[in-house]
Amino acid sequence: GPISGVNREIPVLQCHGDCDPLVPLMFGSLTVEKLKSMINPANVTFRTYSGMMHSSCIEEMMDIKQFIDKHLPPVD
């Protein structure tokens, strides 16, 4: 069924390399637009990384760490 209640407020970080040969950037863009139609679009962040293929990079890992630090409570 449709996403409702507190689940509509879940924060989402979507990351994509602009040179991904496996999953074209356009698919990432379409996915993020679909997500924004399903949950609060203010909580959806889409980051792209210049020159990144179907892999990861330091900048992406730093963005993910920042996202986790912002949204999850610290672990003792």
Buried (B, 14 or more C-beta within 10 A) or exposed (E): EEEEEEEEEEBBBBBBBEBBEEEEBEEBBEBBEEBBEEBEEEBBEBBBBEEBEEEEBEEBEEBBEEBEEEEEEEEE
